[in-house]
Amino acid sequence: MQHTRPEGEILLFNKPLGWTSFDLVKKVRNTLRIKKVGHAGTLDPLATGLMILCTEKQTKQIEALTGKDKVYTGTLRLGQTTPSYDLETELTEAVDVSHIGLKDIEEAVKAFMGEISQRPPAHSAVKVDGKRVYKSARAGVEVEIPLRQVHVYAFDITGYESPEVHFRIHCSKGTYIRSLVNDLGRALGVGAVLTALCRTAIGDLKLEDAWELDNFVAERKAQKEADASNTGH
């Protein structure tokens, strides 16, 4: 098998915690020693899960892949918030949430089903007037971020051990889970922050079929060495 594939590949990866989407692209680009690598949808550094990378001629598939529905599982914490809606920024002091029951949460999520309007977080890669809004947020500059229409097909509460709520969400492209969590916390009157997030599917592509990055690097290294050995004979 050849080490490089001129026609390109569509590769599925489980993005490591703490890595940016660009970190993953850079690692794969360096591993394959090719220049043309793109991704079909970012993940925040504190999120894990499925990322699709396309190489060479397969980069033409990126737009179609980016447009597919997404499925996420995650955990939110009631009673606290942050400016970024996740653990990337400083937490507020916790408030009492002992009066919030599972039925309260299940009732509240109904307002976030179907076609909804949401505002992306200030700490996000959305562009306003050509500038990434997270850069303005980090500089302490407030930017008016337009609402966007998204579709939430399912918002299931899969567990509740107060103040931690576990969930599964099936949504359209462009949906910010952090914004959903923040809006849910506001609806419950106690605030909420996203503490863990994993993307498990993009369209019919599943996380269970994705490469762990270390395994991919080791496999391609071994493949390259085998190719060199065969060429040398």
C-alpha positions in Angstrom: 0.0 0.0 0.0 1.3 3.5 -0.9 2.1 5.9 1.9 0.6 8.8 0.1 -2.7 8.8 -1.8 -2.9 11.4 -4.6 -6.7 11.0 -4.7 -6.9 11.9 -1.0 -8.6 10.4 2.0 -11.5 11.1 4.3 -10.2 10.4 7.8 -12.1 10.2 11.0 -10.4 11.2 14.3 -11.2 11.4 18.0 -9.9 14.9 18.8 -7.9 14.8 22.0 -8.9 16.9 24.9 -7.2 20.3 25.0 -6.2 20.2 21.3 -7.5 22.9 18.9 -8.9 21.8 15.6 -5.9 23.3 14.0 -3.6 21.3 16.2 -5.1 18.1 14.8 -4.9 19.3 11.2 -1.2 20.2 11.7 -0.4 16.9 13.3 -2.0 14.9 10.5 -0.4 17.1 7.8 3.0 16.5 9.3 2.4 12.8 9.7 1.3 12.4 6.1 3.9 15.0 4.9 1.3 16.7 2.6 0.1 20.3 2.5 -3.5 19.9 1.6 -5.5 18.9 4.7 -8.8 20.5 5.8 -11.4 19.7 8.4 -15.2 19.5 8.2 -16.2 21.4 11.3 -14.3 22.5 14.4 -14.4 21.4 18.0 -13.6 23.6 20.9 -10.3 22.7 22.7 -12.2 21.4 25.8 -14.4 19.1 23.6 -13.5 15.7 22.4 -14.9 13.4 19.7 -15.4 13.1 16.0 -13.6 15.3 13.6 -13.4 14.7 9.9 -10.2 15.5 8.1 -10.0 15.5 4.3 -6.8 15.4 2.3 -5.7 16.3 -1.2 -8.6 16.0 -3.7 -11.1 14.8 -1.0 -11.0 18.4 0.4 -13.8 19.0 -2.2 -16.1 17.0 0.2 -15.6 19.4 3.1 -18.6 21.6 2.5 -21.0 18.7 2.1 -19.7 17.0 5.2 -19.8 20.2 7.3 -23.5 20.6 6.4 -24.5 17.3 8.0 -26.3 17.0 11.4 -24.3 16.4 14.5 -24.8 14.3 17.7 -23.2 15.2 21.0 -23.1 13.8 24.5 -22.0 15.9 27.4 -22.3 17.2 31.0 -23.4 20.6 32.3 -23.3 21.9 35.8 -26.2 23.9 37.2 -25.7 26.9 39.5 -22.6 28.3 37.9 -21.7 30.2 34.7 -18.6 31.5 32.9 -18.1 34.2 30.2 -17.3 31.4 27.7 -20.1 29.1 28.8 -17.5 26.4 29.4 -14.5 25.8 31.7 -12.1 27.9 29.6 -12.9 31.0 31.7 -13.5 31.7 35.3 -16.5 30.2 37.1 -18.9 32.3 39.1 -19.6 31.4 42.7 -22.1 28.4 42.9 -25.7 29.1 43.8 -28.1 26.7 45.4 -29.8 24.3 43.0 -31.3 21.8 45.4 -34.8 22.9 44.4 -34.2 21.9 40.7 -35.5 18.4 40.0 -35.2 16.2 37.0 -38.8 17.0 35.9 -37.9 20.7 36.0 -35.0 20.1 33.6 -36.9 17.9 31.3 -39.7 20.5 31.1 -37.2 23.3 30.5 -35.4 21.6 27.6 -38.7 21.5 25.6 -38.2 25.2 24.8 -35.0 24.3 23.0 -36.4 21.7 20.6 -37.1 22.2 16.9 -36.3 25.4 15.0 -34.8 27.9 17.5 -32.8 31.1 17.5 -29.6 31.2 19.4 -26.7 33.6 19.9 -23.2 32.1 19.5 -20.9 32.6 22.6 -18.7 35.7 22.7 -15.8 33.3 23.1 -16.3 31.6 19.7 -14.8 31.6 16.3 -17.8 33.3 14.7 -16.8 36.4 12.6 -18.5 39.8 13.0 -17.3 42.5 10.6 -14.5 40.1 9.5 -13.1 39.6 13.0 -13.3 36.5 15.2 -15.4 37.5 18.2 -13.3 35.6 20.7 -10.4 38.0 20.0 -12.7 40.9 21.0 -13.9 39.0 24.0 -10.4 38.4 25.2 -9.6 42.1 24.8 -12.6 43.0 26.8 -14.5 44.5 23.9 -18.3 43.7 23.6 -19.5 42.8 20.2 -23.2 42.4 19.2 -23.4 38.8 17.8 -26.4 38.2 15.5 -28.9 35.5 16.3 -28.8 32.4 14.1 -31.5 29.9 13.3 -30.6 26.3 14.2 -32.6 23.0 14.5 -32.5 20.8 17.6 -33.9 17.4 16.7 -33.4 15.8 20.2 -32.3 17.1 23.6 -32.4 14.2 25.9 -31.5 14.3 29.6 -29.6 11.0 30.2 -28.8 11.5 33.9 -29.0 13.9 36.8 -26.8 13.9 39.9 -27.3 17.5 41.2 -25.7 19.8 40.1 -24.4 17.7 37.2 -26.8 17.0 34.2 -25.9 14.5 31.5 -27.4 15.0 28.1 -27.5 13.9 24.4 -28.2 16.4 21.6 -28.9 15.8 17.9 -28.8 19.1 16.1 -28.2 20.9 12.8 -24.9 22.3 11.7 -23.9 25.6 13.3 -25.5 24.8 16.7 -23.5 25.9 19.7 -24.0 23.5 22.6 -22.4 26.0 24.9 -25.2 28.5 24.1 -27.9 25.8 24.6 -26.4 25.0 28.0 -26.2 28.7 28.9 -29.8 29.4 27.8 -31.1 26.3 29.6 -29.4 27.5 32.8 -31.0 30.9 32.4 -34.4 29.3 31.8 -34.0 27.4 35.1 -33.0 30.6 36.9 -29.8 29.2 38.3 -27.3 29.4 35.4 -25.4 26.5 33.8 -21.9 25.8 32.4 -20.8 23.1 30.0 -18.2 20.9 31.7 -17.7 18.1 29.2 -18.6 17.6 25.5 -18.1 14.8 23.0 -19.2 14.8 19.4 -20.3 11.2 18.6 -21.6 11.5 15.0 -21.6 13.7 11.9 -24.3 12.5 9.6 -23.9 8.7 9.3 -20.2 8.9 10.3 -19.6 7.6 13.9 -17.0 8.3 16.5 -16.6 4.5 17.1 -15.1 4.3 13.6 -12.6 7.0 14.2 -8.8 6.8 14.7 -7.2 7.5 18.0 -4.4 9.9 17.0 -1.5 8.0 18.5 -2.7 4.8 16.7 -2.9 6.7 13.4 0.6 8.1 13.7 2.0 4.7 14.6 0.2 3.0 11.7 1.3 5.5 9.1 4.9 5.5 10.4 5.0 1.7 10.2 3.4 1.8 6.7 6.0 4.3 5.5 8.9 2.2 6.8 7.4 -0.9 5.1 7.1 1.0 1.8 10.8 2.2 2.1 11.9 -1.3 2.9 10.1 -2.8 -0.1 11.4 0.0 -2.4 14.9 -0.8 -1.2 14.8 -4.5 -2.3 
